[in-house]
Amino acid sequence: MVEGERIWTVPNALSVLRLAGVPLFLWLLLGPQEDGWAIVVFVVSGITDWLDGKIARWLNQMSKFGAMLDPLADRLYTLAAMVAFVVRDIVPLWVVLLVIGRDLAVLICLPLLRRAGYGPPEVLYLGKGATFVLLYAFPFLLLAQTDWAVAGVAKPIAYAFLVWGIVLYVWAGLIYVMQAVTAIRRPRPLLEGI
């Protein structure tokens, strides 16, 4: 259950810290191209992502603000990594356009749902899984760029995670859009006794 008013909580502070790491992550990838440090920032982000959820449940500090911050951080890390990977020619542009297109399609549905009297669609485990798989691809993609001994092993793993992550991500996006279209087309029952 998500409480409405609480903003300044320990889990939300961790989410804000996680968001603050996005520009550092992007700078490490594009500026000095310190992929090892970028992986460290990314791993710390993953740990804080896990911790904020655990702490929120443990301390009963769930909030709407935190529920909004968590997927926002995931999207921003995904976008930052994808942009950096295109700029560095690690992944093709069409991959990023597919991910951004999926997010835009889902984003367009939100005000349409709100206008029809619905809230945002429930988060799908498929969508969470897709994000998880995509986020796993990023450190492997970075490891594949190094001259370390593990680079040869990391490359096929990285592209396997990337392909499956994109397929699942687009599939989840299509489900969100279909749910939104179905909800918007459904006639709303008249409320009795108002």
Backbone as a printed PyTorch tensor [residue, N CA C, xyz], in Angstrom:
tensor([[[  0.8450,  -1.1760,   0.0000],
         [  0.0000,   0.0000,   0.0000],
         [  0.8830,   1.2280,   0.0000]],

        [[  0.5470,   2.2020,  -0.8140],
         [  1.3580,   3.3990,  -0.9570],
         [  0.6790,   4.5500,  -0.2460]],

        [[  1.4100,   5.1770,   0.6810],
         [  0.8870,   6.3590,   1.3480],
         [  1.0710,   7.5470,   0.4260]],

        [[  0.2750,   8.5950,   0.6240],
         [  0.3110,   9.7080,  -0.3020],
         [  1.2690,  10.8260,   0.0380]],

        [[  1.3630,  11.2430,   1.3130],
         [  2.0010,  12.4960,   1.6620],
         [  3.5080,  12.4280,   1.9010]],

        [[  4.0250,  11.3020,   2.2490],
         [  5.4150,  11.2330,   2.7040],
         [  6.3870,  11.4320,   1.5500]],

        [[  7.2280,  12.4670,   1.6910],
         [  8.2510,  12.7340,   0.6800],
         [  9.6280,  12.4930,   1.2620]],

        [[  9.8940,  13.0350,   2.4320],
         [ 11.2270,  12.9340,   3.0270],
         [ 11.3420,  11.6740,   3.8610]],

        [[ 11.7120,  10.5950,   3.1810],
         [ 11.8950,   9.3030,   3.8360],
         [ 13.2670,   8.7570,   3.4450]],

        [[ 13.7210,   7.7770,   4.1760],
         [ 15.0090,   7.1420,   3.8660],
         [ 14.9950,   6.5280,   2.4600]],

        [[ 13.9530,   5.7590,   2.0840],
         [ 13.9460,   5.1980,   0.7330],
         [ 13.9520,   6.2750,  -0.3600]],

        [[ 13.2170,   7.3620,  -0.1440],
         [ 13.1960,   8.4290,  -1.1400],
         [ 14.5560,   9.1180,  -1.2420]],

        [[ 15.2500,   9.2530,  -0.1090],
         [ 16.6030,   9.8320,  -0.1440],
         [ 17.5240,   8.9440,  -0.9760]],

        [[ 17.3920,   7.6300,  -0.8400],
         [ 18.1950,   6.7110,  -1.6520],
         [ 17.8470,   6.8450,  -3.1330]],

        [[ 16.5590,   7.0320,  -3.4350],
         [ 16.1460,   7.2070,  -4.8320],
         [ 16.6870,   8.5040,  -5.4110]],

        [[ 16.6890,   9.5690,  -4.6090],
         [ 17.2410,  10.8520,  -5.0660],
         [ 18.7440,  10.6970,  -5.2990]],

        [[ 19.4310,   9.9940,  -4.4030],
         [ 20.8590,   9.7230,  -4.5800],
         [ 21.0900,   8.9350,  -5.8720]],

        [[ 20.2230,   7.9840,  -6.1130],
         [ 20.3120,   7.1830,  -7.3380],
         [ 20.1280,   8.0600,  -8.5730]],

        [[ 19.1650,   8.9610,  -8.5380],
         [ 18.9480,   9.8920,  -9.6440],
         [ 20.1480,  10.8100,  -9.8450]],

        [[ 20.7620,  11.2340,  -8.7480],
         [ 21.9360,  12.1150,  -8.8430],
         [ 23.1040,  11.4090,  -9.5210]],

        [[ 23.1060,  10.0860,  -9.4980],
         [ 24.1730,   9.3390, -10.1540],
         [ 24.0550,   9.2790, -11.6670]],

        [[ 22.8880,   9.6090, -12.2210],
         [ 22.6800,   9.5200, -13.6700],
         [ 23.6380,  10.4340, -14.4390]],

        [[ 23.7450,  11.7450, -14.0830],
         [ 24.6840,  12.5850, -14.8350],
         [ 26.1340,  12.1300, -14.6920]],

        [[ 26.4960,  11.6460, -13.4990],
         [ 27.8580,  11.1350, -13.2930],
         [ 28.0970,   9.9160, -14.1880]],

        [[ 27.1350,   9.0150, -14.2210],
         [ 27.2090,   7.8210, -15.0620],
         [ 27.3990,   8.2060, -16.5320]],

        [[ 26.5820,   9.1450, -17.0000],
         [ 26.6660,   9.5830, -18.3940],
         [ 28.0040,  10.2540, -18.6840]],

        [[ 28.4590,  11.1070, -17.7580],
         [ 29.7460,  11.7850, -17.9490],
         [ 30.8930,  10.7690, -18.0060]],

        [[ 30.8630,   9.7710, -17.1230],
         [ 31.9190,   8.7540, -17.1250],
         [ 31.9440,   7.9860, -18.4480]],

        [[ 30.7720,   7.7610, -19.0240],
         [ 30.6960,   7.0330, -20.2930],
         [ 31.1490,   7.8720, -21.4810]],

        [[ 30.7860,   9.1610, -21.4700],
         [ 31.0490,   9.9920, -22.6420],
         [ 32.2760,  10.8760, -22.5070]],

        [[ 32.5730,  11.3580, -21.3010],
         [ 33.7210,  12.2490, -21.1060],
         [ 35.0160,  11.4680, -21.1580]],

        [[ 35.4570,  11.0340, -19.9900],
         [ 36.7410,  10.3100, -19.9530],
         [ 36.6500,   8.8580, -20.4120]],

        [[ 35.4320,   8.3730, -20.6700],
         [ 35.1880,   6.9720, -21.0340],
         [ 35.8260,   6.0180, -20.0280]],

        [[ 35.5560,   6.3110, -18.7760],
         [ 36.0080,   5.4720, -17.6610],
         [ 34.9450,   4.4070, -17.4040]],

        [[ 34.9510,   3.3730, -18.2290],
         [ 33.9100,   2.3570, -18.1600],
         [ 33.9080,   1.6020, -16.8300]],

        [[ 35.0710,   1.3890, -16.2540],
         [ 35.1440,   0.7040, -14.9600],
         [ 34.4130,   1.4930, -13.8830]],

        [[ 34.6540,   2.8070, -13.8350],
         [ 33.9710,   3.6580, -12.8580],
         [ 32.4930,   3.7690, -13.1740]],

        [[ 32.1460,   3.7870, -14.4590],
         [ 30.7300,   3.8270, -14.8430],
         [ 30.0150,   2.5720, -14.3460]],

        [[ 30.6940,   1.4250, -14.4290],
         [ 30.1140,   0.1820, -13.9160],
         [ 29.9220,   0.2790, -12.4090]],

        [[ 30.8870,   0.8660, -11.7120],
         [ 30.7680,   1.0330, -10.2550],
         [ 29.5480,   1.8900,  -9.9170]],

        [[ 29.3840,   3.0250, -10.6060],
         [ 28.2220,   3.8970, -10.3720],
         [ 26.9370,   3.1220, -10.6440]],

        [[ 26.9340,   2.3530, -11.7020],
         [ 25.7540,   1.5830, -12.0840],
         [ 25.4250,   0.5160, -11.0350]],

        [[ 26.4540,  -0.1580, -10.5190],
         [ 26.2440,  -1.1840,  -9.4930],
         [ 25.7210,  -0.5410,  -8.2070]],

        [[ 26.2970,   0.6060,  -7.8210],
         [ 25.8140,   1.3180,  -6.6310],
         [ 24.3500,   1.7140,  -6.8310]],

        [[ 24.0040,   2.1320,  -8.0510],
         [ 22.6150,   2.4680,  -8.3660],
         [ 21.7160,   1.2510,  -8.1720]],

        [[ 22.1650,   0.1050,  -8.6320],
         [ 21.3830,  -1.1140,  -8.4710],
         [ 21.2000,  -1.4950,  -7.0140]],

        [[ 22.2500,  -1.3120,  -6.2200],
         [ 22.1610,  -1.6260,  -4.7860],
         [ 21.1750,  -0.6800,  -4.1050]],

        [[ 21.2510,   0.6190,  -4.4250],
         [ 20.3200,   1.5700,  -3.8050],
         [ 18.8860,   1.3110,  -4.2750]],

        [[ 18.7220,   0.8500,  -5.5050],
         [ 17.3880,   0.5000,  -6.0080],
         [ 16.8090,  -0.6440,  -5.1760]],

        [[ 17.6040,  -1.6450,  -4.9350],
         [ 17.1580,  -2.7820,  -4.1270],
         [ 16.8920,  -2.3440,  -2.6890]],

        [[ 17.8170,  -1.5420,  -2.1390],
         [ 17.6950,  -1.1060,  -0.7520],
         [ 16.4770,  -0.2260,  -0.5130]],

        [[ 16.1900,   0.6990,  -1.4360],
         [ 15.0760,   1.6060,  -1.1690],
         [ 13.7520,   0.8540,  -1.0720]],

        [[ 13.5840,  -0.1820,  -1.8850],
         [ 12.3690,  -0.9890,  -1.7850],
         [ 12.2990,  -1.7770,  -0.4940]],

        [[ 13.4250,  -2.3820,  -0.1080],
         [ 13.4600,  -3.1580,   1.1350],
         [ 13.2090,  -2.2590,   2.3380]],

        [[ 13.8840,  -1.1210,   2.3820],
         [ 13.7430,  -0.2020,   3.5190],
         [ 12.3280,   0.3750,   3.5720]],

        [[ 11.7640,   0.6910,   2.3990],
         [ 10.3970,   1.2340,   2.3670],
         [  9.4130,   0.2590,   3.0030]],

        [[  9.5500,  -1.0270,   2.6860],
         [  8.6540,  -2.0190,   3.2690],
         [  8.9710,  -2.2560,   4.7450]],

        [[ 10.2460,  -2.3060,   5.0810],
         [ 10.6620,  -2.5900,   6.4460],
         [ 10.2390,  -1.4740,   7.4070]],

        [[ 10.4140,  -0.2100,   6.9890],
         [ 10.0690,   0.9310,   7.8440],
         [  8.6610,   1.4670,   7.5730]],

        [[  7.9360,   0.7860,   6.6790],
         [  6.6090,   1.2440,   6.2760],
         [  6.6660,   2.7080,   5.8050]],

        [[  7.6090,   2.9910,   4.9060],
         [  7.7950,   4.3430,   4.3790],
         [  7.5210,   4.3940,   2.8730]],

        [[  6.5070,   3.6390,   2.4330],
         [  6.1510,   3.6860,   1.0290],
         [  5.4240,   5.0090,   0.7520]],

        [[  5.6570,   5.5570,  -0.4290],
         [  5.0140,   6.8260,  -0.7770],
         [  4.7710,   6.8900,  -2.2790]],

        [[  3.8350,   7.7490,  -2.6620],
         [  3.5770,   7.9540,  -4.0900],
         [  4.8140,   8.5630,  -4.7520]],

        [[  5.4720,   9.4560,  -4.0310],
         [  6.6840,  10.0920,  -4.5510],
         [  7.7530,   9.0430,  -4.8440]],

        [[  7.9560,   8.1320,  -3.9080],
         [  8.9330,   7.0550,  -4.0990],
         [  8.5340,   6.1190,  -5.2160]],

        [[  7.2330,   5.8350,  -5.3220],
         [  6.7420,   4.9650,  -6.3950],
         [  6.9600,   5.6070,  -7.7660]],

        [[  7.0210,   6.9490,  -7.8040],
         [  7.2840,   7.6500,  -9.0590],
         [  8.7860,   7.7260,  -9.3390]],

        [[  9.5920,   7.9410,  -8.2750],
         [ 11.0420,   8.0960,  -8.4460],
         [ 11.7150,   6.8290,  -8.9610]],

        [[ 11.3040,   5.6940,  -8.4590],
         [ 11.9850,   4.4380,  -8.7790],
         [ 11.9710,   4.1330, -10.2790]],

        [[ 10.7990,   4.1190, -10.9370],
         [ 10.8300,   3.8580, -12.3840],
         [ 11.4740,   4.9950, -13.1680]],

        [[ 11.3740,   6.2350, -12.6420],
         [ 12.0270,   7.3660, -13.3170],
         [ 13.5320,   7.1480, -13.3590]],

        [[ 14.1110,   6.7220, -12.2400],
         [ 15.5520,   6.4540, -12.2030],
         [ 15.9200,   5.3340, -13.1730]],

        [[ 15.1200,   4.2750, -13.2030],
         [ 15.3730,   3.1800, -14.1530],
         [ 15.3850,   3.6960, -15.5870]],

        [[ 14.3720,   4.5160, -15.9260],
         [ 14.2770,   5.0520, -17.2910],
         [ 15.4530,   5.9630, -17.6220]],

        [[ 15.8530,   6.7920, -16.6560],
         [ 16.9580,   7.7210, -16.9200],
         [ 18.2900,   6.9910, -17.0710]],

        [[ 18.5380,   5.9730, -16.2580],
         [ 19.7600,   5.1740, -16.4360],
         [ 19.7380,   4.4640, -17.7880]],

        [[ 18.5690,   3.9260, -18.1480],
         [ 18.4450,   3.2520, -19.4380],
         [ 18.7170,   4.2280, -20.5730]],

        [[ 18.0820,   5.4000, -20.5220],
         [ 18.2610,   6.3990, -21.5690],
         [ 19.7070,   6.8850, -21.6390]],

        [[ 20.3080,   7.1680, -20.4790],
         [ 21.6960,   7.6390, -20.4460],
         [ 22.6320,   6.6020, -21.0560]],

        [[ 22.4490,   5.3430, -20.6690],
         [ 23.3030,   4.2860, -21.2060],
         [ 23.1060,   4.1410, -22.7060]],

        [[ 21.8530,   4.1400, -23.1530],
         [ 21.5750,   3.9680, -24.5760],
         [ 22.1710,   5.1060, -25.4030]],

        [[ 21.9970,   6.3370, -24.9360],
         [ 22.5600,   7.4870, -25.6570],
         [ 24.0800,   7.3560, -25.7400]],

        [[ 24.7020,   7.0400, -24.6180],
         [ 26.1640,   6.8910, -24.6010],
         [ 26.6020,   5.7510, -25.5230]],

        [[ 25.8540,   4.6570, -25.5340],
         [ 26.2240,   3.5180, -26.3730],
         [ 26.0820,   3.8310, -27.8570]],

        [[ 25.1020,   4.6610, -28.2110],
         [ 24.9690,   5.0690, -29.6110],
         [ 26.1100,   6.0070, -29.9840]],

        [[ 26.3780,   6.9880, -29.1220],
         [ 27.4590,   7.9460, -29.3960],
         [ 28.7860,   7.2170, -29.5490]],

        [[ 29.0150,   6.2070, -28.7310],
         [ 30.2660,   5.4520, -28.7800],
         [ 30.2100,   4.3010, -29.7850]],

        [[ 29.1160,   4.1590, -30.5070],
         [ 28.9530,   3.1370, -31.5370],
         [ 29.0100,   1.7130, -30.9600]],

        [[ 28.4190,   1.5580, -29.7780],
         [ 28.3490,   0.2330, -29.1500],
         [ 27.0630,  -0.4690, -29.5590]],

        [[ 25.9670,   0.2890, -29.6840],
         [ 24.6930,  -0.2530, -30.1650],
         [ 24.1920,   0.6440, -31.3000]],

        [[ 23.4120,   0.1000, -32.2180],
         [ 22.9010,   0.9250, -33.3250],
         [ 21.7870,   1.8730, -32.8500]],

        [[ 21.5950,   2.9410, -33.5880],
         [ 20.6050,   3.9640, -33.2540],
         [ 19.1930,   3.3920, -33.1810]],

        [[ 18.8620,   2.4310, -34.0390],
         [ 17.4990,   1.9070, -34.0510],
         [ 17.1180,   1.2640, -32.7160]],

        [[ 18.1010,   0.7530, -31.9880],
         [ 17.8260,   0.1570, -30.6770],
         [ 17.2980,   1.2340, -29.7280]],

        [[ 17.9750,   2.3740, -29.7120],
         [ 17.5720,   3.4760, -28.8330],
         [ 16.2200,   4.0250, -29.2690]],

        [[ 16.0070,   4.1600, -30.5640],
         [ 14.7300,   4.6750, -31.0540],
         [ 13.5750,   3.7410, -30.6800]],

        [[ 13.8230,   2.4470, -30.6860],
         [ 12.8030,   1.4720, -30.2960],
         [ 12.4450,   1.6300, -28.8200]],

        [[ 13.4560,   1.7620, -27.9750],
         [ 13.2310,   1.9200, -26.5300],
         [ 12.5140,   3.2360, -26.2510]],

        [[ 12.9730,   4.3270, -26.8670],
         [ 12.3390,   5.6330, -26.6530],
         [ 10.9220,   5.6330, -27.2200]],

        [[ 10.7300,   5.0210, -28.3750],
         [  9.4010,   4.9420, -28.9680],
         [  8.4300,   4.2020, -28.0760]],

        [[  8.8780,   3.1340, -27.4710],
         [  8.0260,   2.3640, -26.5500],
         [  7.6400,   3.2240, -25.3630]],

        [[  8.6100,   3.9170, -24.7790],
         [  8.3210,   4.7650, -23.6250],
         [  7.3820,   5.9130, -23.9860]],

        [[  7.5650,   6.4970, -25.1660],
         [  6.6780,   7.5730, -25.5980],
         [  5.2500,   7.0690, -25.8010]],

        [[  5.1020,   5.8850, -26.3840],
         [  3.7680,   5.3110, -26.5920],
         [  3.0560,   5.1090, -25.2610]],

        [[  3.7710,   4.5910, -24.2760],
         [  3.1740,   4.3830, -22.9550],
         [  2.8740,   5.7370, -22.3030]],

        [[  3.7800,   6.6900, -22.4470],
         [  3.5960,   8.0180, -21.8650],
         [  2.3800,   8.7290, -22.4450]],

        [[  2.1480,   8.5850, -23.7300],
         [  0.9910,   9.2090, -24.3820],
         [ -0.3120,   8.6360, -23.8250]],

        [[ -0.2970,   7.3860, -23.4330],
         [ -1.5050,   6.7530, -22.8960],
         [ -1.9160,   7.3310, -21.5380]],

        [[ -0.9690,   7.8150, -20.7580],
         [ -1.2800,   8.2580, -19.3970],
         [ -2.3050,   9.3930, -19.3480]],

        [[ -2.1160,  10.5020, -20.0970],
         [ -3.1510,  11.5510, -20.0300],
         [ -4.4840,  11.0960, -20.6430]],

        [[ -4.4350,  10.2130, -21.6260],
         [ -5.6720,   9.7010, -22.2130],
         [ -6.4460,   8.8640, -21.1910]],

        [[ -5.7140,   8.0570, -20.4220],
         [ -6.3500,   7.2790, -19.3570],
         [ -6.9280,   8.2050, -18.2860]],

        [[ -6.1550,   9.2220, -17.9110],
         [ -6.6060,  10.1600, -16.8830],
         [ -7.8810,  10.8710, -17.3350]],

        [[ -7.9080,  11.3030, -18.5990],
         [ -9.0870,  11.9840, -19.1380],
         [-10.3010,  11.0520, -19.1290]],

        [[-10.0860,   9.7610, -19.3160],
         [-11.1890,   8.7900, -19.3080],
         [-11.5550,   8.3550, -17.8880]],

        [[-10.8580,   8.9090, -16.8910],
         [-11.1920,   8.5980, -15.5060],
         [-10.4200,   7.4500, -14.8970]],

        [[ -9.3330,   7.0490, -15.5240],
         [ -8.5220,   5.9410, -15.0150],
         [ -7.1680,   6.4530, -14.5440]],

        [[ -6.5780,   5.7040, -13.6410],
         [ -5.2080,   5.9810, -13.2330],
         [ -4.2490,   5.2780, -14.1770]],

        [[ -2.9580,   5.3720, -13.8910],
         [ -1.9850,   4.6710, -14.7390],
         [ -2.1750,   3.1580, -14.6380]],

        [[ -1.7920,   2.4260, -15.6740],
         [ -1.9490,   0.9620, -15.6140],
         [ -1.0390,   0.3630, -14.5430]],

        [[ -1.4720,  -0.7710, -14.0350],
         [ -0.6580,  -1.4890, -13.0540],
         [  0.6600,  -1.9060, -13.6920]],

        [[  1.7120,  -1.8700, -12.9040],
         [  3.0180,  -2.2870, -13.3940],
         [  2.9810,  -3.7980, -13.6400]],

        [[  3.4500,  -4.2020, -14.7990],
         [  3.4900,  -5.6190, -15.1580],
         [  4.8270,  -6.2270, -14.7440]],

        [[  4.7860,  -7.4660, -14.2980],
         [  6.0440,  -8.1510, -14.0060],
         [  6.8840,  -8.3000, -15.2660]],

        [[  6.2090,  -8.4180, -16.4100],
         [  6.9260,  -8.4920, -17.6820],
         [  7.7300,  -7.2090, -17.9010]],

        [[  7.1220,  -6.0630, -17.6050],
         [  7.8210,  -4.7820, -17.7470],
         [  8.9890,  -4.6700, -16.7850]],

        [[  8.7710,  -5.1110, -15.5410],
         [  9.8660,  -5.0960, -14.5620],
         [ 10.9910,  -6.0280, -15.0120]],

        [[ 10.6040,  -7.2000, -15.4930],
         [ 11.5980,  -8.1560, -15.9740],
         [ 12.3760,  -7.6160, -17.1570]],

        [[ 11.6720,  -6.9430, -18.0650],
         [ 12.3310,  -6.3630, -19.2360],
         [ 13.3480,  -5.3140, -18.8250]],

        [[ 12.9510,  -4.4510, -17.8930],
         [ 13.8730,  -3.4180, -17.4010],
         [ 15.0730,  -4.0730, -16.7300]],

        [[ 14.8230,  -5.1050, -15.9310],
         [ 15.8950,  -5.8280, -15.2490],
         [ 16.8800,  -6.4160, -16.2610]],

        [[ 16.3650,  -7.0440, -17.3080],
         [ 17.2260,  -7.6630, -18.3230],
         [ 18.0320,  -6.5970, -19.0660]],

        [[ 17.3650,  -5.4870, -19.4250],
         [ 18.0830,  -4.4000, -20.1000],
         [ 19.1790,  -3.8270, -19.2070]],

        [[ 18.8460,  -3.6150, -17.9390],
         [ 19.8380,  -3.0530, -17.0220],
         [ 21.0140,  -4.0160, -16.8030]],

        [[ 20.7600,  -5.3060, -16.9320],
         [ 21.8530,  -6.2840, -16.8460],
         [ 22.7480,  -6.2250, -18.0750]],

        [[ 22.1810,  -5.8570, -19.2090],
         [ 22.9700,  -5.7950, -20.4470],
         [ 24.0480,  -4.7150, -20.3690]],

        [[ 23.7670,  -3.6040, -19.6970],
         [ 24.6750,  -2.4550, -19.7260],
         [ 26.0710,  -2.7320, -19.1770]],

        [[ 26.2090,  -3.3180, -17.9830],
         [ 27.5840,  -3.5860, -17.5250],
         [ 28.3180,  -4.5840, -18.4270]],

        [[ 27.5720,  -5.5480, -18.9670],
         [ 28.2170,  -6.4990, -19.8820],
         [ 28.6510,  -5.8160, -21.1760]],

        [[ 27.8280,  -4.8790, -21.6760],
         [ 28.2270,  -4.1120, -22.8600],
         [ 29.4920,  -3.3140, -22.5730]],

        [[ 29.5670,  -2.7470, -21.3830],
         [ 30.7720,  -1.9840, -21.0190],
         [ 31.9830,  -2.9030, -20.8680]],

        [[ 31.7850,  -4.0430, -20.2260],
         [ 32.8970,  -4.9980, -20.0820],
         [ 33.3910,  -5.4730, -21.4480]],

        [[ 32.4780,  -5.6190, -22.3980],
         [ 32.8530,  -6.0770, -23.7420],
         [ 33.7300,  -5.0550, -24.4570]],

        [[ 33.7030,  -3.7970, -24.0160],
         [ 34.5000,  -2.7500, -24.6540],
         [ 35.9230,  -2.6670, -24.1000]],

        [[ 36.1710,  -3.3410, -23.0000],
         [ 37.4910,  -3.2500, -22.3610],
         [ 38.4810,  -4.1970, -23.0330]],

        [[ 39.7610,  -4.0390, -22.6630],
         [ 40.7490,  -5.0040, -23.1450],
         [ 41.0540,  -6.0300, -22.0580]],

        [[ 40.1470,  -6.1700, -21.1210],
         [ 40.2920,  -7.1710, -20.0770],
         [ 40.0370,  -8.5570, -20.6630]],

        [[ 40.4940,  -9.5710, -19.9710],
         [ 40.3420, -10.9500, -20.4430],
         [ 38.8790, -11.3610, -20.5530]],

        [[ 38.0070, -10.7550, -19.7500],
         [ 36.5910, -11.1430, -19.7550],
         [ 35.8020, -10.5220, -20.9070]],

        [[ 36.4090,  -9.6270, -21.6730],
         [ 35.6910,  -8.9210, -22.7410],
         [ 35.1000,  -9.8850, -23.7660]],

        [[ 35.8460, -10.9040, -24.1440],
         [ 35.3580, -11.8690, -25.1320],
         [ 34.1630, -12.6660, -24.6300]],

        [[ 34.1410, -12.9610, -23.3350],
         [ 33.0200, -13.6910, -22.7400],
         [ 31.8320, -12.7480, -22.5370]],

        [[ 32.1190, -11.4990, -22.1930],
         [ 31.0600, -10.5270, -21.8930],
         [ 30.2460, -10.1500, -23.1300]],

        [[ 30.8780, -10.1260, -24.2910],
         [ 30.1960,  -9.6340, -25.4940],
         [ 28.9420, -10.4430, -25.8640]],

        [[ 29.0240, -11.7820, -26.0080],
         [ 27.7910, -12.5080, -26.3550],
         [ 26.7320, -12.4300, -25.2550]],

        [[ 27.1760, -12.3980, -24.0040],
         [ 26.2260, -12.2610, -22.8970],
         [ 25.5350, -10.9070, -22.9880]],

        [[ 26.3160,  -9.8570, -23.2640],
         [ 25.7720,  -8.5020, -23.3620],
         [ 24.7110,  -8.4100, -24.4460]],

        [[ 25.0080,  -8.9390, -25.6230],
         [ 24.0520,  -8.8310, -26.7230],
         [ 22.8430,  -9.7370, -26.5240]],

        [[ 23.0240, -10.8590, -25.8380],
         [ 21.8730, -11.7120, -25.5110],
         [ 20.9230, -10.9720, -24.5680]],

        [[ 21.4820, -10.3750, -23.5020],
         [ 20.6540,  -9.5910, -22.5830],
         [ 20.0020,  -8.4230, -23.3070]],

        [[ 20.7400,  -7.7560, -24.1840],
         [ 20.2140,  -6.5960, -24.8970],
         [ 19.0390,  -6.9830, -25.7940]],

        [[ 19.1970,  -8.0360, -26.5830],
         [ 18.1340,  -8.4520, -27.4970],
         [ 16.8940,  -8.8930, -26.7190]],

        [[ 17.0870,  -9.7490, -25.7100],
         [ 15.9400, -10.2130, -24.9340],
         [ 15.3050,  -9.0650, -24.1710]],

        [[ 16.1210,  -8.1740, -23.6500],
         [ 15.5800,  -7.0280, -22.9270],
         [ 14.7220,  -6.1520, -23.8120]],

        [[ 15.1770,  -5.8940, -25.0290],
         [ 14.4070,  -5.0540, -25.9500],
         [ 13.1150,  -5.7450, -26.3630]],

        [[ 13.1900,  -7.0290, -26.6660],
         [ 11.9790,  -7.7660, -27.0500],
         [ 10.9530,  -7.7130, -25.9130]],

        [[ 11.3770,  -8.0100, -24.6990],
         [ 10.4620,  -7.9940, -23.5540],
         [  9.9500,  -6.5810, -23.2610]],

        [[ 10.8230,  -5.5810, -23.4130],
         [ 10.4680,  -4.1870, -23.1470],
         [  9.3930,  -3.7090, -24.1170]],

        [[  9.5630,  -4.0100, -25.3960],
         [  8.5730,  -3.6210, -26.4040],
         [  7.2790,  -4.4050, -26.1930]],

        [[  7.3920,  -5.6890, -25.8910],
         [  6.2120,  -6.5170, -25.6400],
         [  5.4050,  -5.9450, -24.4650]],

        [[  6.0800,  -5.6280, -23.3590],
         [  5.3980,  -5.0370, -22.2030],
         [  4.7550,  -3.7100, -22.5900]],

        [[  5.4380,  -2.9110, -23.3900],
         [  4.8820,  -1.6420, -23.8490],
         [  3.6170,  -1.8480, -24.6620]],

        [[  3.6160,  -2.8490, -25.5340],
         [  2.4140,  -3.1500, -26.3240],
         [  1.2510,  -3.5640, -25.4210]],

        [[  1.5520,  -4.3300, -24.3910],
         [  0.4960,  -4.7380, -23.4440],
         [ -0.0600,  -3.5100, -22.7290]],

        [[  0.8170,  -2.5960, -22.2740],
         [  0.3510,  -1.3730, -21.6170],
         [ -0.5610,  -0.5790, -22.5440]],

        [[ -0.1440,  -0.4170, -23.7980],
         [ -0.9380,   0.3550, -24.7590],
         [ -2.2780,  -0.3410, -25.0160]],

        [[ -2.2640,  -1.6710, -25.1950],
         [ -3.5200,  -2.3980, -25.4260],
         [ -4.4450,  -2.2920, -24.2180]],

        [[ -3.8940,  -2.3510, -23.0030],
         [ -4.7120,  -2.1820, -21.7980],
         [ -5.3290,  -0.7880, -21.7600]],

        [[ -4.5460,   0.2090, -22.1270],
         [ -5.0430,   1.5820, -22.1260],
         [ -6.1640,   1.7530, -23.1460]],

        [[ -5.9610,   1.2350, -24.3580],
         [ -6.9830,   1.3460, -25.4020],
         [ -8.2620,   0.6330, -24.9600]],

        [[ -8.1330,  -0.5480, -24.3920],
         [ -9.3000,  -1.3030, -23.9170],
         [-10.0380,  -0.5180, -22.8340]],

        [[ -9.2990,   0.0530, -21.8930],
         [ -9.9170,   0.8170, -20.8040],
         [-10.6200,   2.0590, -21.3370]],

        [[ -9.9890,   2.7560, -22.2580],
         [-10.5740,   3.9950, -22.7920],
         [-11.8380,   3.6950, -23.5870]],

        [[-11.8560,   2.5940, -24.3020],
         [-13.0330,   2.2330, -25.1180],
         [-14.1690,   1.6570, -24.2800]],

        [[-13.8610,   1.1570, -23.1000],
         [-14.8740,   0.5350, -22.2500],
         [-15.8370,   1.6140, -21.7410]],

        [[-17.1410,   1.3810, -21.8690],
         [-18.0840,   2.3760, -21.3300],
         [-18.0260,   2.3800, -19.8030]],

        [[-17.9920,   3.5640, -19.2550],
         [-17.9430,   3.7110, -17.7960],
         [-19.3590,   3.6140, -17.2320]],

        [[-19.5600,   2.8140, -16.1970],
         [-20.9030,   2.7270, -15.5990],
         [-21.2420,   4.0460, -14.8940]],

        [[-22.5040,   4.4150, -14.9470],
         [-22.9400,   5.6150, -14.2500],
         [-22.9240,   5.3380, -12.7590]],

        [[-22.4390,   6.2800, -12.0030],
         [-22.3990,   6.1400, -10.5600],
         [-23.7860,   6.4200, -10.0050]],

        [[-24.3000,   5.4960,  -9.2020],
         [-25.6390,   5.6600,  -8.6570],
         [-25.5440,   6.3440,  -7.2970]],

        [[-26.5900,   7.0970,  -6.9600],
         [-26.6880,   7.7070,  -5.6440],
         [-25.8100,   8.9060,  -5.4300]],

        [[-25.4200,   9.5750,  -6.4980],
         [-24.5840,  10.7750,  -6.3210],
         [-25.4870,  11.9530,  -6.0880]]])
